[in-house]
């Protein structure tokens, strides 16, 4: 992909060489306690480059992404008051374009310090970086199964602390020989922060109009279990390159322990699917809710009717193969990563359009822009990173079409400014159809005859921990649908029908980014809110 190529070129361009100058004088690493920086953050595996500007003074902090397109203000918790987080971002719907809004959430703990902790780093000498001599500090933790490497370049300041200019973090799974995490940060233009730069009330969008999203809630403590779990948490932190604020380590550990226990107990039952500890195993309920942000559609009606009666469907399904996988035919693009933005509604509908177009054009895959929907589809029951509906996503695509990612720009993991007026080419659909509810046969016919199907499911905690096998959870329908995914085929194993489902949580989740859902009993609401594009 073009985005991955650009990222690799960027990282290669950052290589400062290896001309070390060792210094006999012992050094102590100390980062500034107050700061302002410009810079950029590159997540190699997610394919996201985020230019930023950051401020921090201990009790308040702020980060702007993409030149101030999205702003986050953090006010730390005090003895008597909850902390606050304010987010300012552009909203585009059918009435307004790029109108800035402000949302407010409670913040549990201190204001976010964007610089890393320095525990475990050792001085390695000096190199020349961007025509300046910098001190090199490194961190290494490795055992037989994983390795974590961190590199930090700093310039000593006259006031006794070290100014960071470059940071890299890399985590490897030695058993599989794969990277599980790889991020690069560059920092420029250090200065001390000004109080007015940390004052959210100076933002016009936040002047008395902030919308409250979530209230902070206490986490129910989980009873400590065996030392084996403590060791597992330490390994987990290293393997997934986790970075915690000082006051959140214990809370994250408790969340992990409960998930670890559930995984162990489930896998001992030898059911049809296995769970695993993964990158989500230390996430809070609020963080998981922001990732799963597809809401059930208000009505189950397409722009065109489903073209077959129940009787026709039953006849057609007798002629279908027992196993059908559009990945094998080359119609499905690679698994993408929505990162921390609640844009699953955009990824799942875009994936279906990409697959349908590939089927119609002889297998030529297109990389269409999910970001264009996050930025511009607000007038169709969608709210950027705060969620959307499958029905609303298709209504938007039907009216406006989708540009390619190459023309619109890389995925931001944030709401950006709508740029449709600058696009030269859009890929359109003729309509979209609703698959008849609760019909396994209708779903199979839709997949085989018309292409990928976007569905809303309940991605409960068991789905979050999915590793492999055919997923079936009889409790999954106890809660409503909350996540958008794309069905790209079906199959049968030991007499059990299943759906082949493409997710948008990266290739390091599930079976290379996919999950097999049992077709039994409308598992996780998969057969209730299903649509496919007509091209």
Secondary structure, DSSP 4 states (H G I P E B T S, - for coil): -HHHHHHHHHHHHT---------SS-----B-SSEEEEEEEEETTTTEEEEEEEEE-SSEEEEEETTTTEEEEEE---SSS-EEEEEEEEE--SS-SSEEEEEEEEE-SSPP--SPP-TT-EEEEEEEETTEEEEEEEEEEE-SSEEEEEEEEEEE-TTSSEEEEEEEEEEEETTTTEEEEEEEEEEEEEEPPPGGGG-GGGSGGGTTTPEEEE---PPPPPPP--HHHHHHHHHHHHHTT----TTTHHHHHHHHHHHHHHHHHHHHT--SEEE---TTTT--HHHHHHH--EEPPSS---SS--S--HHHHHHHHTTS-S-EETTTTT-SPPP-B-TTS--HHHHHHHHHHHHHHHHHTTS----B-HHHHHHH-TTTT--GGG-EEHHHHHHHHHHH-B-BHHHH----SS-----GGG-S--B--SEEEEPPTT-HHHHHHHHHHH--EEEEE---HHHHTEEEEEE--TTGGGS---EEEEEEEEEEETTEEEEEEE-SB-TTSTBTTEEEEE-GGGGGGTTTSEEEEE-
